[in-house]
Each structure stands twice: as structure tokens, then as C-alpha cells.
Amino acid sequence: MSNILMNRTRSQIIRFLLKNGPSTCGQIGIELQASPSSIRRQLNALRESGLVRRTSTQFVASPEQVQRQLDALAASFDGGGHAVGSCKPHELRLDPDDLRATAQR
């Protein structure tokens, strides 16, 4: 099972962008206490997957694409909440209100 949001740093970046809106790589790195190279690498992966887009100076999360990824992740679990296959994801904990608020911006 492979899901772009199963990486802790990427899911933290998504949560940050959904909650705070468009942000620079530096702002994200400061908030997450991560190196700029680590944030850039994860932002590139998120951009390639369509979850994040880049304006001239900032990164913006796509709530619709995030929801699709969350739905795909949820579908990978059986009825008892166990991951299908050998991967065990960490808890993502995206607040649905953050998704709705970002979609309205």
C-alpha cells in the first residue's frame, strides 16, 4: 500500500497548509522545526502528487486532492480499522473543518 500522506512530514505539511493557508518553505520549516532541504524534498513530492501547488513564492494545499488521498487511505483499511497489507500508517488527524475552510478560500 502506498499513499503520499503516510509520511509524517508530508502529512504535517498538509495540515499546516490547510490550517494556515499559503506559506513559504521557510515558514513551514520553522513551524515544523525541520530543515529547509527536508521541507523542500517533501513539498516536491506533494507537488508531484497534486496535493500542493506552488505560486511564485508560496505553497498552497489542494483540499479536494487531499480529500481524495484520505479517501484512498481509508479504503485501504478493512472494516476493523486494520491496514490491509503489511504497512501500518501513523495517525493523520486532519480536521474536516480545516478542509472546508481551505476550500472556501
Long-range contacts (C-beta under 8 A, 24 or more apart in sequence): 1-76, 1-83, 1-84, 1-85, 1-87, 3-69, 3-72, 3-73, 3-76, 3-89, 4-45, 4-46, 4-49, 4-51, 4-69, 5-51, 5-66, 5-69, 5-70, 5-73, 5-92, 6-73, 6-87, 6-89, 6-90, 7-42, 7-45, 8-90, 9-34, 9-38, 9-39, 9-42, 10-42, 10-45, 10-46, 11-90, 11-92, 11-94, 13-39, 13-42, 13-43, 13-46, 13-52, 14-46, 14-51, 14-52, 14-61, 14-66, 14-94, 15-93, 15-94, 15-95, 15-98, 17-52, 17-59, 17-60, 17-61, 17-102, 18-61, 18-63, 18-66, 18-94, 18-95, 18-98, 18-99, 18-101, 18-102, 19-95, 19-98, 21-60, 21-102, 21-105, 22-55, 22-58, 22-59, 22-60, 23-58, 23-59, 24-57, 24-58, 24-59, 25-59, 28-59, 61-102, 63-99, 63-100, 63-102, 63-103, 64-103, 66-94, 66-99, 67-99, 70-94
